Amino acid sequence: MPSRMIRDALLNSERFINLPDNTARICYVACLLRADDRGNLEGGPGHLVRLWRDFGVDGTEKAASIGQFLADQDLIRFYERGGKRYIHVPRFGQRMRSFKRACPSSPWCETSGESANSTPICPQNAANRGESRPEGKGSEEKYNHAQTLFARFWAVYPKRFSRARAEKAFAKVHPDEHFLQTILDAVERAKASEVWRREKGRYIPYPASWLNARGWEDELAPAGEKRLSL
């Protein structure tokens, strides 16, 4: 495995600092160290156990639990290629002494013209459009801004499952600040609706499904209010 220095920004990020225990932190660092130059590594159940066995992860169930937890925090993202499961580490951006691509490209990492010193490019919007984003301060700021807007949506949505799919759906909507507020207001109205409150939220759609269905356009009656039928 090529030698690597981990960027301080990754280990000083709120996502990393707010992890509940050192096991989760060490497992995340192991992903950083094992990933190829584009931030990708094999992520099947057996691979995770072998990767994390020395840190007390002794079974596929525990490995799957930690993997899902790291994915929920957007520290890793799962994807599949050719029937095999892989992991992508977002915001990877590591420079290595040798160029190595061990895993198929992830949906979040599309580059062209790589060189031994190239930095991985992982823009979610470009990935969804099938384009690559050139490196540069402006591009990085746009990507970070998009991440901030999604974080605001994620914070208010009551069912936080399948974050990677939700991010992909959110990128397709590509809201600005004004439209994001429209989406957030719609979520708040839906949270007060009879449908979303029924059976402790059983009928709340997954965030990706809600975004893909343009859920902000739904007309849901508030709890306790009966809609008149004509």
C-alpha positions as CSV (number, residue, x, y, z in Angstrom):
1,M,0.0,0.0,0.0
2,P,1.5,3.4,-1.0
3,S,2.6,5.6,1.9
4,R,0.1,8.4,2.7
5,M,-0.4,11.3,5.0
6,I,-4.0,12.0,6.1
7,R,-5.1,15.6,5.8
8,D,-5.8,17.3,9.1
9,A,-9.1,18.6,7.7
10,L,-10.6,15.1,7.6
11,L,-9.7,14.2,11.2
12,N,-10.6,17.7,12.5
13,S,-14.0,17.7,10.8
14,E,-17.2,17.7,12.9
15,R,-18.3,14.4,11.3
16,F,-15.2,12.7,12.6
17,I,-15.0,14.4,16.0
18,N,-18.7,13.7,16.7
19,L,-18.4,9.9,16.3
20,P,-19.5,8.2,19.5
21,D,-16.5,6.0,20.2
22,N,-12.9,5.3,19.1
23,T,-13.9,2.0,17.3
24,A,-15.9,4.0,14.7
25,R,-13.0,6.5,14.4
26,I,-10.4,3.8,13.9
27,C,-12.5,2.0,11.4
28,Y,-12.9,5.2,9.4
29,V,-9.1,5.9,9.6
30,A,-8.6,2.3,8.3
31,C,-10.7,3.2,5.3
32,L,-8.6,6.3,4.6
33,L,-5.4,4.2,4.8
34,R,-6.7,1.3,2.6
35,A,-8.5,3.4,-0.1
36,D,-6.9,3.8,-3.5
37,D,-6.0,7.2,-4.9
38,R,-9.6,8.1,-5.7
39,G,-10.9,7.2,-2.2
40,N,-12.4,3.9,-3.1
41,L,-11.9,0.4,-1.6
42,E,-13.7,-2.9,-1.5
43,G,-16.7,-2.9,0.8
44,G,-18.2,-6.3,0.8
45,P,-19.1,-7.9,4.2
46,G,-16.0,-10.1,4.3
47,H,-13.7,-7.2,3.3
48,L,-15.0,-5.1,6.1
49,V,-14.4,-7.8,8.7
50,R,-10.9,-8.3,7.4
51,L,-10.3,-4.6,7.4
52,W,-11.6,-4.0,10.9
53,R,-10.9,-7.3,12.6
54,D,-7.9,-6.0,14.6
55,F,-10.2,-3.3,16.1
56,G,-12.6,-5.7,17.7
57,V,-15.0,-6.0,14.7
58,D,-15.3,-9.8,14.7
59,G,-18.4,-10.5,12.6
60,T,-20.3,-9.4,9.5
61,E,-23.2,-8.1,11.5
62,K,-21.1,-5.8,13.6
63,A,-19.1,-4.7,10.5
64,A,-22.3,-4.0,8.6
65,S,-23.6,-1.9,11.6
66,I,-20.4,0.2,11.8
67,G,-20.4,0.6,8.0
68,Q,-24.0,1.8,8.0
69,F,-23.3,4.2,10.8
70,L,-20.3,5.7,9.0
71,A,-22.4,6.0,5.9
72,D,-25.2,7.8,7.8
73,Q,-22.6,10.3,8.9
74,D,-21.5,10.6,5.3
75,L,-18.0,9.5,6.2
76,I,-18.2,6.7,3.7
77,R,-20.6,5.9,0.8
78,F,-21.4,2.4,-0.6
79,Y,-21.7,1.7,-4.3
80,E,-21.8,-1.4,-6.5
81,R,-20.0,-2.3,-9.7
82,G,-20.3,-5.7,-11.5
83,G,-22.2,-7.1,-8.6
84,K,-19.5,-6.3,-6.0
85,R,-19.8,-3.8,-3.2
86,Y,-17.3,-0.9,-2.8
87,I,-16.8,2.0,-0.5
88,H,-16.1,5.6,-1.5
89,V,-14.6,8.0,1.0
90,P,-16.0,11.5,0.2
91,R,-13.8,14.6,0.5
92,F,-10.9,12.3,0.2
93,G,-8.4,14.5,-1.7
94,Q,-5.3,12.6,-0.7
95,R,-2.0,12.8,-2.5
96,M,0.1,9.7,-2.7
97,R,3.6,8.9,-3.8
98,S,2.5,6.5,-6.4
99,F,-0.6,6.4,-8.6
100,K,-2.9,3.5,-7.9
101,R,-6.4,2.8,-8.9
102,A,-7.5,-0.5,-7.3
103,C,-11.3,-0.2,-7.5
104,P,-13.9,0.8,-10.1
105,S,-14.8,4.4,-10.2
106,S,-17.6,5.5,-7.8
107,P,-20.6,7.6,-8.8
108,W,-19.1,10.5,-6.8
109,C,-15.6,10.4,-8.4
110,E,-15.3,11.1,-12.1
111,T,-12.1,12.5,-13.4
112,S,-10.3,12.8,-16.7
113,G,-6.6,13.2,-17.4
114,E,-5.4,11.9,-14.1
115,S,-1.7,12.1,-13.3
116,A,0.4,10.8,-10.4
117,N,-0.1,14.1,-8.6
118,S,-3.8,14.6,-9.5
119,T,-6.3,15.2,-6.7
120,P,-9.5,13.1,-6.8
121,I,-12.6,15.1,-7.9
122,C,-15.8,14.1,-6.2
123,P,-18.6,16.6,-7.0
124,Q,-22.0,15.1,-6.5
125,N,-23.7,17.4,-9.0
126,A,-21.1,16.6,-11.8
127,A,-21.4,12.9,-11.0
128,N,-25.1,13.0,-11.5
129,R,-24.7,14.8,-14.8
130,G,-22.0,12.4,-16.0
131,E,-19.5,15.3,-16.0
132,S,-16.3,16.0,-14.2
133,R,-15.6,19.2,-12.4
134,P,-12.2,21.0,-12.9
135,E,-10.2,21.5,-9.8
136,G,-10.0,25.0,-8.4
137,K,-11.1,27.2,-5.5
138,G,-14.4,28.2,-7.2
139,S,-15.4,24.6,-7.9
140,E,-14.5,23.5,-4.4
141,E,-16.6,26.4,-3.0
142,K,-19.6,25.4,-5.1
143,Y,-19.3,21.8,-4.0
144,N,-19.0,22.8,-0.3
145,H,-22.0,25.1,-0.7
146,A,-24.1,22.3,-2.2
147,Q,-23.1,20.1,0.8
148,T,-24.2,22.8,3.2
149,L,-27.6,23.1,1.5
150,F,-28.1,19.4,1.6
151,A,-27.1,19.3,5.3
152,R,-29.8,21.8,6.1
153,F,-32.4,19.6,4.3
154,W,-31.1,16.5,6.0
155,A,-31.3,18.1,9.5
156,V,-35.0,18.8,9.2
157,Y,-36.2,15.7,7.3
158,P,-37.7,13.3,9.9
159,K,-36.7,10.0,8.3
160,R,-32.9,10.0,7.8
161,F,-32.2,6.8,5.8
162,S,-30.1,6.1,2.7
163,R,-28.2,9.4,2.8
164,A,-26.2,8.7,-0.3
165,R,-29.3,8.2,-2.4
166,A,-30.8,11.4,-0.8
167,E,-27.8,13.4,-1.8
168,K,-28.0,12.2,-5.4
169,A,-31.7,13.1,-5.5
170,F,-31.0,16.5,-3.9
171,A,-28.3,17.2,-6.5
172,K,-30.8,16.6,-9.3
173,V,-33.1,19.2,-7.8
174,H,-30.1,21.5,-7.4
175,P,-31.9,24.1,-5.3
176,D,-30.6,27.6,-4.6
177,E,-31.1,29.3,-1.2
178,H,-34.6,30.5,-2.1
179,F,-35.9,27.2,-3.4
180,L,-34.3,25.3,-0.5
181,Q,-36.4,27.4,1.8
182,T,-39.5,26.3,-0.2
183,I,-38.4,22.7,0.3
184,L,-37.8,23.1,4.0
185,D,-41.2,24.8,4.5
186,A,-42.8,21.9,2.7
187,V,-41.1,19.4,4.9
188,E,-42.3,21.2,8.0
189,R,-45.9,21.2,6.7
190,A,-45.7,17.6,5.9
191,K,-44.3,16.8,9.4
192,A,-47.5,18.3,10.8
193,S,-49.8,16.4,8.4
194,E,-52.0,13.5,9.3
195,V,-50.3,11.1,6.8
196,W,-46.8,11.7,8.2
197,R,-47.9,11.5,11.8
198,R,-49.9,8.3,11.3
199,E,-48.6,5.2,13.2
200,K,-45.5,7.1,14.5
201,G,-44.3,8.2,11.0
202,R,-44.7,4.8,9.3
203,Y,-45.8,6.5,6.1
204,I,-43.1,9.1,5.8
205,P,-41.3,8.4,2.5
206,Y,-37.5,8.0,2.3
207,P,-35.9,11.4,1.6
208,A,-34.7,10.3,-1.8
209,S,-38.2,9.1,-2.8
210,W,-39.7,12.4,-1.5
211,L,-37.3,14.5,-3.5
212,N,-37.6,12.5,-6.7
213,A,-41.4,12.7,-6.4
214,R,-41.3,16.5,-5.9
215,G,-42.8,16.1,-2.5
216,W,-42.7,19.8,-1.9
217,E,-45.7,20.1,-4.3
218,D,-47.9,17.7,-2.2
219,E,-51.0,19.0,-0.6
220,L,-51.3,17.3,2.8
221,A,-54.0,18.0,5.3
222,P,-52.8,19.0,8.8
223,A,-53.4,16.4,11.5
224,G,-57.0,16.6,12.8
225,E,-58.3,18.3,9.6
226,K,-60.5,16.3,7.3
227,R,-60.3,17.1,3.6
228,L,-63.7,17.6,2.0
229,S,-64.4,15.4,-1.0
230,L,-66.5,16.8,-3.9
